[in-house]
Amino acid sequence: MTDPNDTEIAVLARANGLTIPAEFHAGVRSNLELLRSYGALIEGLDLPDRLEPAFRYEP
């Protein structure tokens, strides 16, 4: 049986024009989980209706 995560990785790779060999799927899956956890943290922030703009960034 195919792992649903492997199917998702294949679909995302194809959508971005990438080929990801099966031996790298575990690492890609790990990074997807990490990015999703970061996204959940950001979505969970309670921001006020009015915020000041961020300062200008110059490297």
mmJSON file of the N, C-alpha and C atoms, coordinates in Angstrom:
{"data_MODEL":{"atom_site":{
"group_PDB":["ATOM","ATOM","ATOM","ATOM","ATOM","ATOM","ATOM","ATOM","ATOM","ATOM","ATOM","ATOM","ATOM","ATOM","ATOM","ATOM","ATOM","ATOM","ATOM","ATOM","ATOM","ATOM","ATOM","ATOM","ATOM","ATOM","ATOM","ATOM","ATOM","ATOM","ATOM","ATOM","ATOM","ATOM","ATOM","ATOM","ATOM","ATOM","ATOM","ATOM","ATOM","ATOM","ATOM","ATOM","ATOM","ATOM","ATOM","ATOM","ATOM","ATOM","ATOM","ATOM","ATOM","ATOM","ATOM","ATOM","ATOM","ATOM","ATOM","ATOM","ATOM","ATOM","ATOM","ATOM","ATOM","ATOM","ATOM","ATOM","ATOM","ATOM","ATOM","ATOM","ATOM","ATOM","ATOM","ATOM","ATOM","ATOM","ATOM","ATOM","ATOM","ATOM","ATOM","ATOM","ATOM","ATOM","ATOM","ATOM","ATOM","ATOM","ATOM","ATOM","ATOM","ATOM","ATOM","ATOM","ATOM","ATOM","ATOM","ATOM","ATOM","ATOM","ATOM","ATOM","ATOM","ATOM","ATOM","ATOM","ATOM","ATOM","ATOM","ATOM","ATOM","ATOM","ATOM","ATOM","ATOM","ATOM","ATOM","ATOM","ATOM","ATOM","ATOM","ATOM","ATOM","ATOM","ATOM","ATOM","ATOM","ATOM","ATOM","ATOM","ATOM","ATOM","ATOM","ATOM","ATOM","ATOM","ATOM","ATOM","ATOM","ATOM","ATOM","ATOM","ATOM","ATOM","ATOM","ATOM","ATOM","ATOM","ATOM","ATOM","ATOM","ATOM","ATOM","ATOM","ATOM","ATOM","ATOM","ATOM","ATOM","ATOM","ATOM","ATOM","ATOM","ATOM","ATOM","ATOM","ATOM","ATOM","ATOM","ATOM","ATOM","ATOM","ATOM","ATOM","ATOM"],
"id":[1,2,3,4,5,6,7,8,9,10,11,12,13,14,15,16,17,18,19,20,21,22,23,24,25,26,27,28,29,30,31,32,33,34,35,36,37,38,39,40,41,42,43,44,45,46,47,48,49,50,51,52,53,54,55,56,57,58,59,60,61,62,63,64,65,66,67,68,69,70,71,72,73,74,75,76,77,78,79,80,81,82,83,84,85,86,87,88,89,90,91,92,93,94,95,96,97,98,99,100,101,102,103,104,105,106,107,108,109,110,111,112,113,114,115,116,117,118,119,120,121,122,123,124,125,126,127,128,129,130,131,132,133,134,135,136,137,138,139,140,141,142,143,144,145,146,147,148,149,150,151,152,153,154,155,156,157,158,159,160,161,162,163,164,165,166,167,168,169,170,171,172,173,174,175,176,177],
"type_symbol":["N","C","C","N","C","C","N","C","C","N","C","C","N","C","C","N","C","C","N","C","C","N","C","C","N","C","C","N","C","C","N","C","C","N","C","C","N","C","C","N","C","C","N","C","C","N","C","C","N","C","C","N","C","C","N","C","C","N","C","C","N","C","C","N","C","C","N","C","C","N","C","C","N","C","C","N","C","C","N","C","C","N","C","C","N","C","C","N","C","C","N","C","C","N","C","C","N","C","C","N","C","C","N","C","C","N","C","C","N","C","C","N","C","C","N","C","C","N","C","C","N","C","C","N","C","C","N","C","C","N","C","C","N","C","C","N","C","C","N","C","C","N","C","C","N","C","C","N","C","C","N","C","C","N","C","C","N","C","C","N","C","C","N","C","C","N","C","C","N","C","C","N","C","C","N","C","C"],
"label_atom_id":["N","CA","C","N","CA","C","N","CA","C","N","CA","C","N","CA","C","N","CA","C","N","CA","C","N","CA","C","N","CA","C","N","CA","C","N","CA","C","N","CA","C","N","CA","C","N","CA","C","N","CA","C","N","CA","C","N","CA","C","N","CA","C","N","CA","C","N","CA","C","N","CA","C","N","CA","C","N","CA","C","N","CA","C","N","CA","C","N","CA","C","N","CA","C","N","CA","C","N","CA","C","N","CA","C","N","CA","C","N","CA","C","N","CA","C","N","CA","C","N","CA","C","N","CA","C","N","CA","C","N","CA","C","N","CA","C","N","CA","C","N","CA","C","N","CA","C","N","CA","C","N","CA","C","N","CA","C","N","CA","C","N","CA","C","N","CA","C","N","CA","C","N","CA","C","N","CA","C","N","CA","C","N","CA","C","N","CA","C","N","CA","C","N","CA","C","N","CA","C","N","CA","C","N","CA","C"],
"label_alt_id":[null,null,null,null,null,null,null,null,null,null,null,null,null,null,null,null,null,null,null,null,null,null,null,null,null,null,null,null,null,null,null,null,null,null,null,null,null,null,null,null,null,null,null,null,null,null,null,null,null,null,null,null,null,null,null,null,null,null,null,null,null,null,null,null,null,null,null,null,null,null,null,null,null,null,null,null,null,null,null,null,null,null,null,null,null,null,null,null,null,null,null,null,null,null,null,null,null,null,null,null,null,null,null,null,null,null,null,null,null,null,null,null,null,null,null,null,null,null,null,null,null,null,null,null,null,null,null,null,null,null,null,null,null,null,null,null,null,null,null,null,null,null,null,null,null,null,null,null,null,null,null,null,null,null,null,null,null,null,null,null,null,null,null,null,null,null,null,null,null,null,null,null,null,null,null,null,null],
"label_comp_id":["MET","MET","MET","THR","THR","THR","ASP","ASP","ASP","PRO","PRO","PRO","ASN","ASN","ASN","ASP","ASP","ASP","THR","THR","THR","GLU","GLU","GLU","ILE","ILE","ILE","ALA","ALA","ALA","VAL","VAL","VAL","LEU","LEU","LEU","ALA","ALA","ALA","ARG","ARG","ARG","ALA","ALA","ALA","ASN","ASN","ASN","GLY","GLY","GLY","LEU","LEU","LEU","THR","THR","THR","ILE","ILE","ILE","PRO","PRO","PRO","ALA","ALA","ALA","GLU","GLU","GLU","PHE","PHE","PHE","HIS","HIS","HIS","ALA","ALA","ALA","GLY","GLY","GLY","VAL","VAL","VAL","ARG","ARG","ARG","SER","SER","SER","ASN","ASN","ASN","LEU","LEU","LEU","GLU","GLU","GLU","LEU","LEU","LEU","LEU","LEU","LEU","ARG","ARG","ARG","SER","SER","SER","TYR","TYR","TYR","GLY","GLY","GLY","ALA","ALA","ALA","LEU","LEU","LEU","ILE","ILE","ILE","GLU","GLU","GLU","GLY","GLY","GLY","LEU","LEU","LEU","ASP","ASP","ASP","LEU","LEU","LEU","PRO","PRO","PRO","ASP","ASP","ASP","ARG","ARG","ARG","LEU","LEU","LEU","GLU","GLU","GLU","PRO","PRO","PRO","ALA","ALA","ALA","PHE","PHE","PHE","ARG","ARG","ARG","TYR","TYR","TYR","GLU","GLU","GLU","PRO","PRO","PRO"],
"label_asym_id":["A","A","A","A","A","A","A","A","A","A","A","A","A","A","A","A","A","A","A","A","A","A","A","A","A","A","A","A","A","A","A","A","A","A","A","A","A","A","A","A","A","A","A","A","A","A","A","A","A","A","A","A","A","A","A","A","A","A","A","A","A","A","A","A","A","A","A","A","A","A","A","A","A","A","A","A","A","A","A","A","A","A","A","A","A","A","A","A","A","A","A","A","A","A","A","A","A","A","A","A","A","A","A","A","A","A","A","A","A","A","A","A","A","A","A","A","A","A","A","A","A","A","A","A","A","A","A","A","A","A","A","A","A","A","A","A","A","A","A","A","A","A","A","A","A","A","A","A","A","A","A","A","A","A","A","A","A","A","A","A","A","A","A","A","A","A","A","A","A","A","A","A","A","A","A","A","A"],
"label_entity_id":["1","1","1","1","1","1","1","1","1","1","1","1","1","1","1","1","1","1","1","1","1","1","1","1","1","1","1","1","1","1","1","1","1","1","1","1","1","1","1","1","1","1","1","1","1","1","1","1","1","1","1","1","1","1","1","1","1","1","1","1","1","1","1","1","1","1","1","1","1","1","1","1","1","1","1","1","1","1","1","1","1","1","1","1","1","1","1","1","1","1","1","1","1","1","1","1","1","1","1","1","1","1","1","1","1","1","1","1","1","1","1","1","1","1","1","1","1","1","1","1","1","1","1","1","1","1","1","1","1","1","1","1","1","1","1","1","1","1","1","1","1","1","1","1","1","1","1","1","1","1","1","1","1","1","1","1","1","1","1","1","1","1","1","1","1","1","1","1","1","1","1","1","1","1","1","1","1"],
"label_seq_id":[1,1,1,2,2,2,3,3,3,4,4,4,5,5,5,6,6,6,7,7,7,8,8,8,9,9,9,10,10,10,11,11,11,12,12,12,13,13,13,14,14,14,15,15,15,16,16,16,17,17,17,18,18,18,19,19,19,20,20,20,21,21,21,22,22,22,23,23,23,24,24,24,25,25,25,26,26,26,27,27,27,28,28,28,29,29,29,30,30,30,31,31,31,32,32,32,33,33,33,34,34,34,35,35,35,36,36,36,37,37,37,38,38,38,39,39,39,40,40,40,41,41,41,42,42,42,43,43,43,44,44,44,45,45,45,46,46,46,47,47,47,48,48,48,49,49,49,50,50,50,51,51,51,52,52,52,53,53,53,54,54,54,55,55,55,56,56,56,57,57,57,58,58,58,59,59,59],
"pdbx_PDB_ins_code":[null,null,null,null,null,null,null,null,null,null,null,null,null,null,null,null,null,null,null,null,null,null,null,null,null,null,null,null,null,null,null,null,null,null,null,null,null,null,null,null,null,null,null,null,null,null,null,null,null,null,null,null,null,null,null,null,null,null,null,null,null,null,null,null,null,null,null,null,null,null,null,null,null,null,null,null,null,null,null,null,null,null,null,null,null,null,null,null,null,null,null,null,null,null,null,null,null,null,null,null,null,null,null,null,null,null,null,null,null,null,null,null,null,null,null,null,null,null,null,null,null,null,null,null,null,null,null,null,null,null,null,null,null,null,null,null,null,null,null,null,null,null,null,null,null,null,null,null,null,null,null,null,null,null,null,null,null,null,null,null,null,null,null,null,null,null,null,null,null,null,null,null,null,null,null,null,null],
"Cartn_x":[0.842,0.0,0.886,0.483,1.242,0.912,1.947,1.782,1.137,0.05,-0.591,0.383,1.358,2.342,3.203,3.539,4.319,3.523,2.23,1.377,1.349,1.218,1.209,2.533,3.634,4.95,5.06,4.597,4.651,3.815,2.637,1.761,2.394,2.923,3.562,4.803,5.585,6.781,6.403,5.421,4.979,4.464,3.716,3.175,4.281,5.438,6.56,7.645,7.355,8.302,9.536,9.376,10.504,10.358,11.475,11.488,12.209,11.515,12.093,12.166,13.377,13.519,12.916,12.408,11.722,12.586,13.909,14.766,14.836,14.374,14.378,13.012,12.007,10.654,10.582,11.332,11.286,11.762,12.831,13.327,12.37,11.79,10.813,9.596,9.146,7.992,8.286,9.477,9.877,9.842,10.351,10.342,8.929,8.068,6.674,5.989,6.237,5.645,6.158,7.446,8.023,7.41,7.3,6.708,5.24,4.524,3.122,3.014,3.955,3.92,4.2,5.112,5.364,4.122,3.473,2.247,1.164,1.037,0.035,0.352,1.631,2.005,1.599,1.862,1.521,0.014,-0.704,-2.164,-2.773,-2.091,-2.603,-2.368,-1.61,-1.349,-2.618,-2.852,-3.991,-3.469,-3.73,-3.232,-4.327,-3.956,-4.951,-5.397,-6.539,-7.069,-6.152,-5.436,-4.574,-3.133,-2.255,-0.841,-0.027,1.067,1.987,2.767,3.141,3.935,5.309,5.866,7.189,8.244,9.38,10.462,10.997,11.718,12.286,13.54,13.596,14.739,15.72,16.962,18.038,19.186,19.492,20.558,21.937],
"Cartn_y":[-1.184,0.0,1.246,2.244,3.491,4.383,4.945,5.876,7.153,7.666,8.902,10.079,10.074,11.155,11.099,9.9,9.771,10.277,10.028,10.533,12.054,12.627,14.086,14.68,14.055,14.532,14.488,13.418,13.29,14.373,14.645,15.673,17.059,17.363,18.662,18.825,17.761,17.81,18.055,17.327,17.49,18.906,19.46,20.813,21.859,21.542,22.479,22.09,21.109,20.692,19.999,19.287,18.612,17.094,16.42,14.971,14.646,13.99,13.648,12.134,11.59,10.128,9.624,8.401,7.81,7.777,7.618,7.554,8.87,9.96,11.256,11.632,10.799,11.132,11.287,10.495,10.605,11.987,12.486,13.822,14.912,14.765,15.749,15.751,14.557,14.438,15.122,14.933,15.565,17.086,17.607,19.054,19.596,18.846,19.279,19.375,18.396,18.422,19.618,19.908,21.056,22.359,22.508,23.72,23.867,22.747,22.818,23.248,22.802,23.216,24.712,25.233,26.682,27.438,26.916,27.548,27.577,26.492,26.434,27.458,27.651,28.668,30.064,30.356,31.677,31.868,30.85,30.953,31.109,30.616,30.692,32.027,32.928,34.232,35.079,35.695,36.599,38.019,38.571,39.897,40.94,42.139,43.204,43.646,44.342,44.803,45.828,46.588,47.641,47.392,47.288,47.091,48.178,48.552,49.486,48.712,49.386,48.686,48.306,47.273,46.818,47.816,47.832,48.699,48.238,49.087,48.727,47.896,46.767,45.87,46.131,46.338,46.465,45.567,44.552,43.615,44.287],
"Cartn_z":[0.0,0.0,0.0,-0.74,-0.829,0.351,0.947,2.06,1.529,2.16,1.697,1.668,2.592,2.59,1.332,0.87,-0.359,-1.55,-1.559,-2.628,-2.597,-1.401,-1.275,-1.751,-1.369,-1.785,-3.307,-3.918,-5.377,-6.052,-5.524,-6.1,-5.958,-4.769,-4.56,-5.438,-5.558,-6.4,-7.859,-8.335,-9.719,-9.966,-9.017,-9.168,-9.25,-8.682,-8.687,-9.686,-10.52,-11.545,-10.993,-9.874,-9.235,-9.324,-9.269,-9.143,-7.843,-6.924,-5.63,-5.53,-5.523,-5.399,-4.088,-4.116,-2.962,-1.708,-1.86,-0.671,0.097,-0.518,0.157,0.74,0.519,0.988,2.505,3.25,4.716,5.16,4.561,4.897,4.47,3.289,2.803,3.714,4.101,4.998,6.333,6.855,8.114,7.994,6.882,6.681,6.49,5.802,5.65,7.017,7.88,9.221,10.018,9.906,10.602,10.102,8.782,8.221,8.617,8.668,9.099,10.566,11.4,12.81,12.934,12.087,12.094,11.627,10.597,10.109,11.168,11.925,12.995,14.082,14.39,15.381,14.912,13.661,13.123,13.079,12.63,12.575,13.963,14.986,16.344,17.031,16.383,16.996,17.017,18.144,18.271,18.057,16.881,16.55,16.716,17.185,17.291,15.895,15.856,14.582,13.91,14.708,14.154,14.594,13.636,13.917,13.226,13.841,13.213,12.142,11.057,10.047,10.584,10.018,10.418,9.947,10.621,10.211,8.862,8.181,6.884,7.113,6.42,6.566,5.435,5.813,4.832,5.271,4.461,4.86,4.869],
"occupancy":[1.0,1.0,1.0,1.0,1.0,1.0,1.0,1.0,1.0,1.0,1.0,1.0,1.0,1.0,1.0,1.0,1.0,1.0,1.0,1.0,1.0,1.0,1.0,1.0,1.0,1.0,1.0,1.0,1.0,1.0,1.0,1.0,1.0,1.0,1.0,1.0,1.0,1.0,1.0,1.0,1.0,1.0,1.0,1.0,1.0,1.0,1.0,1.0,1.0,1.0,1.0,1.0,1.0,1.0,1.0,1.0,1.0,1.0,1.0,1.0,1.0,1.0,1.0,1.0,1.0,1.0,1.0,1.0,1.0,1.0,1.0,1.0,1.0,1.0,1.0,1.0,1.0,1.0,1.0,1.0,1.0,1.0,1.0,1.0,1.0,1.0,1.0,1.0,1.0,1.0,1.0,1.0,1.0,1.0,1.0,1.0,1.0,1.0,1.0,1.0,1.0,1.0,1.0,1.0,1.0,1.0,1.0,1.0,1.0,1.0,1.0,1.0,1.0,1.0,1.0,1.0,1.0,1.0,1.0,1.0,1.0,1.0,1.0,1.0,1.0,1.0,1.0,1.0,1.0,1.0,1.0,1.0,1.0,1.0,1.0,1.0,1.0,1.0,1.0,1.0,1.0,1.0,1.0,1.0,1.0,1.0,1.0,1.0,1.0,1.0,1.0,1.0,1.0,1.0,1.0,1.0,1.0,1.0,1.0,1.0,1.0,1.0,1.0,1.0,1.0,1.0,1.0,1.0,1.0,1.0,1.0,1.0,1.0,1.0,1.0,1.0,1.0],
"B_iso_or_equiv":[0.0,0.0,0.0,0.0,0.0,0.0,0.0,0.0,0.0,0.0,0.0,0.0,0.0,0.0,0.0,0.0,0.0,0.0,0.0,0.0,0.0,0.0,0.0,0.0,0.0,0.0,0.0,0.0,0.0,0.0,0.0,0.0,0.0,0.0,0.0,0.0,0.0,0.0,0.0,0.0,0.0,0.0,0.0,0.0,0.0,0.0,0.0,0.0,0.0,0.0,0.0,0.0,0.0,0.0,0.0,0.0,0.0,0.0,0.0,0.0,0.0,0.0,0.0,0.0,0.0,0.0,0.0,0.0,0.0,0.0,0.0,0.0,0.0,0.0,0.0,0.0,0.0,0.0,0.0,0.0,0.0,0.0,0.0,0.0,0.0,0.0,0.0,0.0,0.0,0.0,0.0,0.0,0.0,0.0,0.0,0.0,0.0,0.0,0.0,0.0,0.0,0.0,0.0,0.0,0.0,0.0,0.0,0.0,0.0,0.0,0.0,0.0,0.0,0.0,0.0,0.0,0.0,0.0,0.0,0.0,0.0,0.0,0.0,0.0,0.0,0.0,0.0,0.0,0.0,0.0,0.0,0.0,0.0,0.0,0.0,0.0,0.0,0.0,0.0,0.0,0.0,0.0,0.0,0.0,0.0,0.0,0.0,0.0,0.0,0.0,0.0,0.0,0.0,0.0,0.0,0.0,0.0,0.0,0.0,0.0,0.0,0.0,0.0,0.0,0.0,0.0,0.0,0.0,0.0,0.0,0.0,0.0,0.0,0.0,0.0,0.0,0.0],
"pdbx_formal_charge":[null,null,null,null,null,null,null,null,null,null,null,null,null,null,null,null,null,null,null,null,null,null,null,null,null,null,null,null,null,null,null,null,null,null,null,null,null,null,null,null,null,null,null,null,null,null,null,null,null,null,null,null,null,null,null,null,null,null,null,null,null,null,null,null,null,null,null,null,null,null,null,null,null,null,null,null,null,null,null,null,null,null,null,null,null,null,null,null,null,null,null,null,null,null,null,null,null,null,null,null,null,null,null,null,null,null,null,null,null,null,null,null,null,null,null,null,null,null,null,null,null,null,null,null,null,null,null,null,null,null,null,null,null,null,null,null,null,null,null,null,null,null,null,null,null,null,null,null,null,null,null,null,null,null,null,null,null,null,null,null,null,null,null,null,null,null,null,null,null,null,null,null,null,null,null,null,null],
"auth_seq_id":[1,1,1,2,2,2,3,3,3,4,4,4,5,5,5,6,6,6,7,7,7,8,8,8,9,9,9,10,10,10,11,11,11,12,12,12,13,13,13,14,14,14,15,15,15,16,16,16,17,17,17,18,18,18,19,19,19,20,20,20,21,21,21,22,22,22,23,23,23,24,24,24,25,25,25,26,26,26,27,27,27,28,28,28,29,29,29,30,30,30,31,31,31,32,32,32,33,33,33,34,34,34,35,35,35,36,36,36,37,37,37,38,38,38,39,39,39,40,40,40,41,41,41,42,42,42,43,43,43,44,44,44,45,45,45,46,46,46,47,47,47,48,48,48,49,49,49,50,50,50,51,51,51,52,52,52,53,53,53,54,54,54,55,55,55,56,56,56,57,57,57,58,58,58,59,59,59],
"auth_comp_id":["MET","MET","MET","THR","THR","THR","ASP","ASP","ASP","PRO","PRO","PRO","ASN","ASN","ASN","ASP","ASP","ASP","THR","THR","THR","GLU","GLU","GLU","ILE","ILE","ILE","ALA","ALA","ALA","VAL","VAL","VAL","LEU","LEU","LEU","ALA","ALA","ALA","ARG","ARG","ARG","ALA","ALA","ALA","ASN","ASN","ASN","GLY","GLY","GLY","LEU","LEU","LEU","THR","THR","THR","ILE","ILE","ILE","PRO","PRO","PRO","ALA","ALA","ALA","GLU","GLU","GLU","PHE","PHE","PHE","HIS","HIS","HIS","ALA","ALA","ALA","GLY","GLY","GLY","VAL","VAL","VAL","ARG","ARG","ARG","SER","SER","SER","ASN","ASN","ASN","LEU","LEU","LEU","GLU","GLU","GLU","LEU","LEU","LEU","LEU","LEU","LEU","ARG","ARG","ARG","SER","SER","SER","TYR","TYR","TYR","GLY","GLY","GLY","ALA","ALA","ALA","LEU","LEU","LEU","ILE","ILE","ILE","GLU","GLU","GLU","GLY","GLY","GLY","LEU","LEU","LEU","ASP","ASP","ASP","LEU","LEU","LEU","PRO","PRO","PRO","ASP","ASP","ASP","ARG","ARG","ARG","LEU","LEU","LEU","GLU","GLU","GLU","PRO","PRO","PRO","ALA","ALA","ALA","PHE","PHE","PHE","ARG","ARG","ARG","TYR","TYR","TYR","GLU","GLU","GLU","PRO","PRO","PRO"],
"auth_asym_id":["A","A","A","A","A","A","A","A","A","A","A","A","A","A","A","A","A","A","A","A","A","A","A","A","A","A","A","A","A","A","A","A","A","A","A","A","A","A","A","A","A","A","A","A","A","A","A","A","A","A","A","A","A","A","A","A","A","A","A","A","A","A","A","A","A","A","A","A","A","A","A","A","A","A","A","A","A","A","A","A","A","A","A","A","A","A","A","A","A","A","A","A","A","A","A","A","A","A","A","A","A","A","A","A","A","A","A","A","A","A","A","A","A","A","A","A","A","A","A","A","A","A","A","A","A","A","A","A","A","A","A","A","A","A","A","A","A","A","A","A","A","A","A","A","A","A","A","A","A","A","A","A","A","A","A","A","A","A","A","A","A","A","A","A","A","A","A","A","A","A","A","A","A","A","A","A","A"],
"auth_atom_id":["N","CA","C","N","CA","C","N","CA","C","N","CA","C","N","CA","C","N","CA","C","N","CA","C","N","CA","C","N","CA","C","N","CA","C","N","CA","C","N","CA","C","N","CA","C","N","CA","C","N","CA","C","N","CA","C","N","CA","C","N","CA","C","N","CA","C","N","CA","C","N","CA","C","N","CA","C","N","CA","C","N","CA","C","N","CA","C","N","CA","C","N","CA","C","N","CA","C","N","CA","C","N","CA","C","N","CA","C","N","CA","C","N","CA","C","N","CA","C","N","CA","C","N","CA","C","N","CA","C","N","CA","C","N","CA","C","N","CA","C","N","CA","C","N","CA","C","N","CA","C","N","CA","C","N","CA","C","N","CA","C","N","CA","C","N","CA","C","N","CA","C","N","CA","C","N","CA","C","N","CA","C","N","CA","C","N","CA","C","N","CA","C","N","CA","C","N","CA","C","N","CA","C","N","CA","C"],
"pdbx_PDB_model_num":[1,1,1,1,1,1,1,1,1,1,1,1,1,1,1,1,1,1,1,1,1,1,1,1,1,1,1,1,1,1,1,1,1,1,1,1,1,1,1,1,1,1,1,1,1,1,1,1,1,1,1,1,1,1,1,1,1,1,1,1,1,1,1,1,1,1,1,1,1,1,1,1,1,1,1,1,1,1,1,1,1,1,1,1,1,1,1,1,1,1,1,1,1,1,1,1,1,1,1,1,1,1,1,1,1,1,1,1,1,1,1,1,1,1,1,1,1,1,1,1,1,1,1,1,1,1,1,1,1,1,1,1,1,1,1,1,1,1,1,1,1,1,1,1,1,1,1,1,1,1,1,1,1,1,1,1,1,1,1,1,1,1,1,1,1,1,1,1,1,1,1,1,1,1,1,1,1]
}}}
